[in-house]
Every structure is written in C-alpha cells, then in structure tokens.
Amino acid sequence: MIRIARGAAPIGLEKSAPRYQAAAAKVFNRHRGMSDALQEILSKGYNSRATKQALYLAQHEKCAWCERQMDFSSSPVEHYRPKDGAWRHLPGQKPRIDKGHYWWLAWSWSNLLFSCSRCNDRGHKANYFPLRRKTRKARAPKAPVSRSRPDSISDVSKERPLLLDPAGAEDPLDHIEWYPTNTRFNRRDWLWTPLGLTDEGRATIEILQLSELAGRAQGHVRSLLPIIEEVEQHLAAGRIPEAHKRWNQLIADSFTPEAQWSAFAWHALRHLVPPSYRAQHQLADPRRPGAP
C-alpha cells in the first residue's frame, strides 16, 4: 500500500452529493435512525461513472489497498469509513458494531477509494473500522439532523483509526514492511511476509489479509532478480557505467506511478540490494513511492 492523492472532487459528485445527503437526512429523520429506506439511498450516487473514473485515474488504475492493477468495470468504489455500520473489532474477535456509522459520509469525496473486489469483500476490508483504545469516537447522529449539510453532523477528526487510510496523512510505508524469511536459502526462494511496524500496520495487515498476497510478492521478486544479478555481474567485472544504467532502468520501471507492487518492491530492494552495498557502488536509492 502506498499513499495516494485523490485530487479535486469531480464536478458531478459536487453537484449530486448535496441532493443525496439531503434525501438521506430526510429519510433518517422520518424513521428516527437507520432503516431499509436509508440503506436504499446509501447504495446510490457515490459510484457514478465520473466519480469512479476520477478515482481510477488518481490511483493510476490500481487498488488503493493492494496496489494491483484493476479492470475498471469490475471493481467497486469503496468507502474508507463504512457507510452502513462500523465493525470495531478485528477479524476473529467478538463482534462490536456501531450500526449508526458512517452513513453521513457516503458521498464525501475524502471518504471514497477505488478498490479491487478482493480487498473490498466481506472477508477483507468489508465494514471493518476499528479505533485505537480510548480514542474519541464520532457520535452517531440522532434525529433530526440537518438536511442541508448532513455530512457535517458528526466530527470524525478526533478519531484515531487503526485501519490505514491510503489517502491520509500517514505514509503506509512507515507502518507496513514486506520482510523476507528463510533467508538461508537462495534469494529466489525467499518467502515474503507483511510485517506490521505499528498498531495501525498490524491491524491493516489483519483486516486486509495481506499475507494472502505473499505468493504474488514472491513472484514479483523473481521478476526483479535477473536484473539485479545482471547489475551485480557488471559491478564484479568493473563495468560501472553499464551497472548504473541497468540499475537506474530497474528503478524507473519499478516505481512509475502505474507500477504494481511498488510498496513491496521498495521494501524488497532494501533486502535484496542493501543500502550499504548501494553506497559502496554508488547505486541510486529508489525514490519512495506514492504521493508526497
């Protein structure tokens, strides 16, 4: 996972969001809380083609969570804060559900992401949204709520989520590292696992089941190794310009905005070509991927 930048909200969403928000608030007030009628409204409006296209392009056609390239038509628009009830527990724990959260953010641009169907399903992200212990939880609204700006009825700024936000202020690279195991074997046979460096990193790995992607990660390493070995052979033979040229091309190809697995590749290269080796041979450090 890398940081992403959504950019400006699409005009269509800016125009339609207030109408959906007002309609949702009206139904919420009528039923004095969540209802089937409100659920029906919550299924519309945020996933228009224009909104989906804006997210798809902003994320360089990759899933916000796993960084795999996606097909536009078969992948959903996802809510960072769930729109129809927040699961405060982690997978395998006793369920704790806040049924009133966070319907009022269903059409908020800052809450939308583009996701692959795997990461968005009930076995992964689903409605999980645990918070740090003793954090200040946003209050669920009570009827009546304002029909003009229901998105502002409850302040979420004091919450401290455990689930990382790919478009948030925190850089996921500081929270999750891909780490090799069984390193006594040939590099080609190293197994890679996501390691949580913080509580947020560990919770995000658990919710998204990132360890399921270890096989794909190993396959990606095997695609990098022939180039790394070529660089090492050039260096051993004293062909310094050739080594630098090949290394720089590897970095350029691995860390374009459209490149899959760039977070994994960034961590993997630290182990495959350690910083001390790079410094010794004046190999450039890969640029940290993701939005600044």
N, C-alpha and C positions, 0 to 999 in steps of 0.2 A: 504494500500500500504506500502511495506517495501523496503528498499534498496536491490538491487541485485548486484551480481558481475558476469559479463559475462565470465571472464577468457580470455584465449588466443583465437584469431580468428582461426576457423578451417582451415586446410591447403587448402582444396578445395576452400574456399572463397578467401583466399590469392592469390591463383593461377588464379582464374577466374575473380576476381574483376577488375584487370587492363585491361583485354580484354573488358569487358562490358563498363568500363569507357571510354576507347579509342573509342569504337564504338559509344557511346553516344555523345562524344565530336565531332566526325566526322559528325554525323547527325545534331547536334546543329549548327555547323559551316556552313554546307551546307544550312540549312533552315534559318540561321540567328536568331535562337531562338527556342522556343517551337514549336512542330509540332506533328502530328499524328504518324509520323515515330519514333520520340523520345519517345513518350508515349509507343509505342510498345516495344522498348528496355527496358524502365523502368519497364516493367511488368515481366522481366526475371532476372534470375541469382542470386538474393539475397535469394530466397526461395527454394534452393535445399534441399534435404532431410538431408544432412550432416549439413548444417547451421541450419536448423530448429531443428534437434536433439541436436545440441550443445546448442542452446538457451533453449530448453525444459528441458534439464538436469541441466543447470546452474541455471534455475529458479525453480528447484525442481518440475517440472510438473505443475506449477501454472501460472496463468495470471499475467503479470507484473503490471497490473493496479489494479485489484480487488482481487487478491490472491486466486481465486477459482481454484481448480484442473481442468485440461483440458484434453480432449482427443487429442492425438497427431494429428490424421489425419484430424480433422475437424476444427482446429484452425490455424490462419494465423500468418505469420511473419509480424510484424508491424514496421513502421518507426517512431522514436521519432520526428525528423524533417521530415515533409511530403515530398514526392518525386515529387509531381506534383501540386505544388501550396500551399501556406500557407494562412490559414484563420486567419487574425489578430484580428478579432472581437471575442466576446464571444457569446454564444447562445442567440438568441433573439435580438441582436444588428444589426445595419445596416452593411451589409457585406463589409469587406475590405479585398481584396485578392491580395497577391503578386504571380502572376502567374509564375514567374520565379524561385521560391524557392521550394525545395532544391534538384533539380534533381541530382546534382553532388555528393550527399551523399547517393545515392540509394544503393550502395554496400559497404558502410563503416560499419565495424563491430561495431563501437562505436555508430551507429545510429539505430541498429536493436534490437528489442524486440520480445518476444513471447507473443501473446495476445489471449484472448478469442474472439469469433466472436461478442459477445455483446459489449464489450468495444471498438472494432475496427470499428464498423459500423458507418453509416453517422449520426445517432442520438446521438453518443457519441464522441469518440476521432476523428474519421474521419480525416480531414486535419487541425483541429484547432491547431494553434500555435501562440497565442498572445504574445506580448512582453510588458515589463514594459514601461510606458510612458518615453519618452526622451532617451530610450535605443539606442545604436548604432546598427542598423540593418545591417546584412551582405548584401553586394551589390550583386544584381543579375548579373551574368556574361554576357558579351557581346562577340559576335563572333569577331575574332576567339579565342578559348580557347585551352589550351594545351591538346594534345591527350595523352600525357604520364602520367600526373598526374592531371586530371580534378578535383579530389576530393580536391585539394589544391588551387583551383582558387579563392575561396572567404572565408575569415576568419570569422568564426562564434563565435570566443572566446569572443568577446566584447558584444554579445547579452545577454540580461537578460530575459529569457523566463518566462512567468507566469505559464506555464504547468510544473509540477514537472517531473523530469527525474528519474525513479526508479533506474537507474544505474549511477546517477550523484553523485556529492559531497554532496548535501543536503540530509539529512535524512527526508523522508516524515513524520515520526512520530513527527517531530518538527513543521510541517505545518498543519497537519490534526489530529483532535481528534474525536473519537466517544464519544458522550455525551448523558447521559440518560435524558429523560423528564418525566413528570408526576410521579415524584419520591414519591409522597404522597401515591401511591398505592404499593401493594406488588411488590417485585423485579421482580417477574416472569412477571409482566405486564408493566414493564418499556418499554418505546419506546426509540429507539436509533437513533440518527441523527449525520451525519458527520458535524463537526464544523471546519471552516477554521480559523486557528490561524494567518495566514499571507495572503497577497495578492495572493501569489502562491497557498496556500492551498485553498482559496476561489475559485480561477479560476479553479483549478483542479477538485474540487467537482462539479462545474457547468458544465464543459466540459464533464466529465465522468458520470454526473448524479448519483453520488454515493448515494444520498438519496433514489434512487430506490431499493437499497440493504438493506434498513432498516428492512424489514420483515425477510430476511435471518439472519441479525445480531441478531434480537430478538430470532429467533430460536436457534442460536448458544449459546446465554446466557442461554436459558432454558436447554441446554445440560450440561452447566457448573454448574448450581445452585445445583443439587443434591449432587455433590461432595463438593461444598463449604459448604453446610448445614451439610454434614457429618463431615467436618473439625470443624465446629463451635460446633457441638454436642460433639465431642471428647474433645475440649477445655473446654466446660462448665462442663464436667464430670471429668476433671482433667486428661484425658488420653493424655498427652502431646506427648509422642513418636508416638502414633497412629495418632494424628492430623498432626504432622510434616511429617510423612511418606505419608499420603494421600495427603497433600498439595504439597509435592515435586513431587509426581507422576502426579498430575494435571498440574503442571508447565512443567514437562518433556514432557507430552503428547501434551500440547497446543503450545509448542514452538519448536518442532522439525522443521528442515528445510522444511519438506514436509507438515506441518500442514497448513490447510486452515485457513484464518481469523486471522492470528497471530497478525497483527497490531490491529485489532479490539479487540481481546482477551486481549492484553496488556493494552489497554486503559480501557476496561471494568472492568478488575480486580482492577484497581485503585479506581473505584467507588463501586464495589461490596464488595471488601475487602480493605478498605482504608489503606494507609501506616501507619497511627497511630495504627490501630488495628494489623497490621502485626508486628510492632515494639513491641507492648505490649506483644504479644505472640511468639515473635521470629520466625515468619514465613519468609522464604526467599523471597526476592523481585524477581519477574520474570526477567530473562535476557532480555534485549532489543532485539527484533527480527530483523533479517536482517543482511546483510553483514556489517562488521565493517568499 
